[in-house]
Amino acid sequence: MSLTDVQQEHVLNAIEEFDDLGRDTFMDRYGSAEASRYVVVYRGKEYDLAALARSAHGSALGTPPRSSGFTDPSGTVAAHLAKLGFYYRDVRGKSTNNAHVYGEVAGCPEGTTFASRAEVAASGVHRALQAGIVGTGALGAESIVSSGGYADDDDRGDELIYTGHGGRNDSGRQVADQTFASSGNAALLTSRRTGALVRVVRGADLASPHAPDQGYRYEGLYRVQEEALVPGQGGHLVCRFQLVKVASPIDVIFPAGDYILPSEPSPAAGNAQPGRKAVTTQRIVRTTKVAEDVKKLYDHTCQLCDTRLSLGDGQGYSEGAHIKALGGLHRGPDFTSNVLCLCPNCHVQFDRGAVVIAPDRTVLREGAPAGRLRELPGHGIEDEYLAYHREVHSRLSPR
């Protein structure tokens, strides 16, 4: 028997057969003398993993049921089903390597509700009973729970400003700085870098109109858009993450258990005739009149590199960059004194901290002097915003 024959649809067929036949008849047909050490959890019900795999394999090949094979003493079958999006657990109560299920969990579509954290954990949507973030720095974040536990959280529905973990005492008060080295924060940081999608679960929170009135609700997949280490309302540094909801499901599922970020990735083989797939996402765009005024002032010429991109017929193109980012993670103001006119390349480097402005207005590109910030009369760039930008990017872990 080959595991590669078994796909998600075949496991779903096996689950349907189990429900139709009933547990006893199904186990008589596909079980063995000793039940599997693992069970698959699907929509609140448990299914013997080995028997389910035998039925699924028969569905894949169109063969008569078999009661041999797939005893799975090493957990190989369990790991394969996890890659297909199914959550499993060890019936002996021991921990499993069932982690690293990225993307949707089979049997738990967006909108699924749970009465307790225990039910959420049993479903596999968010496996931790207490921790708000599940994941590792090596693999990224699988899921988070947002329930208004941190003062710096800001729930906007399709945009979620989420505070990382760490630095709180037993009463929940922030008493120390957070860092991106903490496991959950490192996981979200990795997800931002790789683009991996994160499951979001909301808990009841009277302060949020987007949260359920009681219990917990699975809200779908979000992308980590940005991160920052900034002073929190309690006076200590906190890791803040901006997560933006993916408007429709995207088939991005990282391998279960064996996905490691390569240090030297090999180039992709490519495709001579690539296909197309319609995908819908949401992107927050903030274009303000203030930014447009600054761009006109400089006639679309970059203040950092003096480049003016021409679109023909005398038209230029530039981007308005807020020095202290507008709202969101940083709560920056929309003033001309907080906006620069930049070309797209410098804008990206400035946003990511590869370019900062020294106190004497020297442009530092990857730490090396690269000219001076160009300023025209009437602009009035504030030192406090440039200082904030330097401080924020000096705190971020190296990219």
Residue pairs with C-beta under 8 A, 6 or more apart in sequence:
1 57
1 66
1 69
1 70
3 76
3 77
3 80
5 57
5 60
5 61
6 53
6 56
6 57
6 60
6 80
6 81
6 84
7 60
7 84
8 84
8 85
8 86
8 106
10 56
10 57
10 59
10 60
11 40
11 52
11 53
11 56
11 81
11 84
11 86
11 106
12 106
13 55
13 56
13 59
14 47
14 52
14 53
14 55
14 56
14 59
15 40
15 42
15 47
15 52
17 26
17 55
17 59
18 26
18 47
18 52
18 55
19 45
21 29
26 51
26 55
27 35
27 48
27 51
29 55
29 65
29 67
30 51
30 52
30 54
30 55
30 65
30 66
30 67
31 48
31 50
31 51
31 67
32 50
32 51
32 67
32 68
32 71
34 71
35 48
35 50
35 51
35 91
36 48
36 49
36 50
36 51
36 71
36 72
36 91
37 72
37 73
37 90
37 91
37 92
38 49
38 50
38 72
38 75
38 78
38 88
38 89
38 90
38 91
38 96
39 46
39 47
39 48
39 49
39 88
39 89
39 91
40 46
40 47
40 49
40 52
40 81
40 86
40 87
40 88
41 87
41 88
41 89
41 107
41 122
41 123
41 124
42 86
42 87
42 106
42 107
43 107
43 108
44 119
44 122
44 123
49 72
49 77
49 78
49 81
49 88
50 70
50 71
50 72
50 77
52 81
53 70
53 72
53 77
53 81
54 65
54 66
54 67
54 69
54 70
55 65
57 63
57 66
57 69
57 70
58 64
58 65
58 66
70 77
72 78
75 96
75 97
78 88
78 96
78 98
79 97
79 98
79 256
79 257
81 88
82 88
82 98
82 100
82 101
82 256
82 257
83 253
83 255
83 256
83 257
84 106
85 101
85 103
85 104
85 105
85 106
85 253
86 105
86 106
86 107
86 124
87 98
87 101
87 105
87 106
87 123
87 124
87 125
87 127
88 96
88 98
88 124
89 96
89 98
89 122
90 96
97 257
98 124
98 127
98 256
99 127
99 134
99 142
99 256
99 257
100 139
100 142
100 254
100 255
100 256
100 257
100 259
101 124
101 142
101 253
101 256
102 140
102 142
102 196
102 197
102 252
102 253
102 254
102 256
102 259
103 197
103 199
103 221
103 251
103 252
103 253
103 254
104 199
104 221
104 249
104 253
105 123
105 124
105 125
105 199
107 123
108 123
108 124
108 125
108 218
109 218
110 218
110 219
110 220
111 217
111 218
112 123
112 125
112 217
112 218
113 212
113 215
113 216
113 217
113 218
114 120
114 123
114 125
114 201
114 215
114 216
114 217
114 218
115 214
115 215
115 216
116 215
116 216
117 126
117 129
117 130
117 145
117 203
117 216
118 129
119 216
120 126
120 145
120 201
120 216
120 218
121 127
121 128
121 129
125 143
125 199
125 201
125 218
126 134
126 142
126 143
126 144
126 145
126 199
126 201
127 134
127 142
127 143
128 134
131 165
131 184
132 144
132 145
132 146
132 147
132 149
132 165
132 184
133 141
133 143
133 144
133 164
133 165
133 183
133 184
133 185
133 187
133 188
134 141
134 142
134 143
134 144
134 184
134 187
135 141
135 142
135 143
135 183
135 184
135 187
135 188
135 190
135 191
136 183
136 186
136 187
136 190
137 183
137 186
137 187
137 189
137 190
138 190
138 260
138 261
139 187
139 190
139 254
139 259
139 260
139 261
140 187
140 188
140 190
140 191
140 194
140 196
140 198
140 254
141 184
141 187
141 188
141 190
141 191
141 196
141 198
141 224
142 187
142 198
142 199
143 198
143 199
143 200
143 201
144 162
144 188
144 198
144 199
144 200
144 201
144 243
145 201
145 202
145 203
145 216
146 153
146 155
146 160
146 162
146 200
146 201
146 202
146 203
146 205
146 211
147 202
147 203
147 204
147 205
147 211
147 216
148 155
148 203
148 205
148 206
148 207
148 208
148 211
149 172
150 163
150 174
150 232
150 238
151 163
151 174
151 232
151 233
151 234
152 161
152 163
152 232
152 233
152 238
152 240
153 161
153 162
153 163
154 160
154 161
154 328
155 161
155 202
155 205
155 207
155 208
155 210
155 211
156 210
157 209
157 210
157 245
158 244
158 245
158 282
159 242
159 243
159 244
159 245
159 284
159 328
160 200
160 222
160 242
160 243
160 244
160 245
161 240
161 241
161 242
161 243
161 328
161 329
162 188
162 240
162 241
162 242
162 243
163 232
163 238
163 239
163 240
163 241
164 178
164 180
164 182
164 184
164 185
164 188
164 238
164 239
164 240
164 241
165 178
165 182
165 184
165 185
166 176
166 178
166 179
166 182
166 184
166 185
166 239
167 174
167 175
167 176
167 177
167 178
167 236
167 238
168 174
168 175
169 175
173 234
174 232
174 234
174 235
174 236
174 238
175 236
176 236
177 236
177 237
177 238
178 185
178 229
178 236
178 237
178 238
178 239
179 185
179 229
179 239
180 186
180 189
180 227
180 229
180 239
180 396
180 397
181 397
182 239
185 239
188 198
188 224
188 227
188 239
188 241
189 224
189 227
189 397
190 196
190 261
191 197
191 198
191 223
191 224
192 224
192 225
192 226
192 227
192 241
193 399
194 261
195 223
195 252
196 252
196 254
197 221
197 222
197 223
197 246
197 250
197 252
198 221
198 222
198 223
198 224
198 243
199 218
199 220
199 221
199 222
200 218
200 219
200 220
200 221
200 222
200 243
200 245
201 216
201 217
201 218
201 219
202 208
202 210
202 211
202 212
202 216
202 217
202 219
203 211
203 212
203 215
203 216
204 211
204 212
204 213
204 214
204 215
204 216
205 211
211 217
219 245
220 245
220 246
220 249
221 245
221 246
221 249
221 250
222 243
222 244
222 245
222 246
223 243
223 244
223 245
223 246
223 281
224 241
224 242
224 243
225 242
225 243
225 244
225 284
226 241
226 242
226 325
226 328
226 329
227 239
227 240
227 241
227 242
227 329
227 396
228 239
228 240
228 325
228 329
228 330
228 392
228 396
229 237
229 238
229 239
229 240
229 392
229 395
229 396
230 237
230 238
230 240
230 329
230 330
230 392
231 237
231 238
232 238
237 395
240 329
241 329
242 328
242 329
244 282
244 283
244 284
245 282
246 281
246 282
247 280
247 281
247 282
248 279
248 280
248 281
250 279
250 281
286 326
286 327
287 320
288 320
288 326
288 334
290 320
290 334
290 335
290 336
290 339
291 320
291 322
291 339
292 320
293 336
294 320
294 336
294 339
294 340
294 341
294 379
295 318
295 319
295 320
295 341
297 341
297 376
297 378
297 379
298 318
298 341
298 374
298 376
299 308
299 316
300 308
300 309
300 316
300 317
300 318
300 341
301 307
301 308
301 316
301 318
301 341
301 374
302 308
302 318
302 341
302 342
302 343
302 346
303 340
303 341
303 342
303 373
303 374
303 375
304 340
304 342
304 343
304 346
304 350
304 355
304 363
304 370
304 371
304 373
304 374
305 343
305 345
305 346
305 370
305 371
306 374
307 343
307 345
307 346
308 316
308 318
308 343
309 316
309 317
309 318
309 343
309 344
310 316
310 317
311 317
317 344
318 341
318 342
318 343
319 341
319 342
319 343
319 344
319 347
320 339
320 340
320 341
320 342
321 339
321 340
321 341
321 342
321 347
321 350
321 351
322 332
322 334
322 338
322 339
323 332
323 338
323 339
323 340
323 381
323 382
323 385
323 386
323 388
323 389
324 330
324 331
324 332
324 333
324 338
324 385
324 388
324 389
325 332
325 351
326 332
326 333
326 334
330 388
330 392
332 338
332 385
332 388
335 382
336 379
336 380
337 379
337 380
337 381
337 382
337 385
338 382
338 385
340 350
340 373
340 381
342 350
346 355
349 355
349 365
350 356
350 389
352 393
352 399
353 389
353 392
353 393
353 396
353 399
354 365
354 366
355 363
355 364
355 365
355 366
355 370
356 364
356 386
356 389
356 390
356 393
357 363
357 364
357 373
357 386
357 389
357 390
358 364
358 390
359 383
359 386
359 387
361 372
361 373
361 375
361 386
362 369
362 371
362 372
362 373
363 369
363 370
363 371
363 372
363 373
364 370
373 381
375 381
